[in-house]
Amino acid sequence: MAAGQFDHIHITARDPARSAAWWADMFGAEVLPETEIRGIFFAPVLLDGVKISISGPRPGEGGAPGSPGPSAAVPHWGLEHLGIRVADLEAAMIRFAEQGLAVYERAESAVFKVAFVEAPDGVCLELMEPK
């Protein structure tokens, strides 16, 4: 094994199964088998060979059913955004608008049309259409 090997991206969600279904619907991600590890529910997906582990809150953590206290602040220092290539940016933007998801910024470079958009669970996506 190499000194370091990429394994996954981890997203915490209030409803991991619903979030996994959203990734499958929006981007064709493959929904992987759900599991529970140390009392934490996981609903992972595979997108273009990259595993996205979507979990619920830890037991006793704010946001978990029946747990006291607030959820962790979102966004937090760490992951800034995920970049997703799309074939048709305008079609993707229509689907995001239909769901009431925010568009933070649109831009264009010599090689890409891009839009930074809101995804469920406090995730920011950079949608990129090659020119």
NORBEL-V759568 format. One record per helix or strand. SS is the DSSP state (H for helix, E for strand). FROM is the first residue (numbers start at 0). TO is the last residue. Records with the same first field share a line. If there is no record, write none. Layout:
BEGIN
SS = FROM-TO / FROM-TO
END
This chain:
BEGIN
E = 7-11 / 29-30 / 34-36 / 39-41 / 44-46 / 49-54 / 81-84 / 102-107 / 111-118 / 122-129
H = 15-26 / 88-97 / 119-121
END
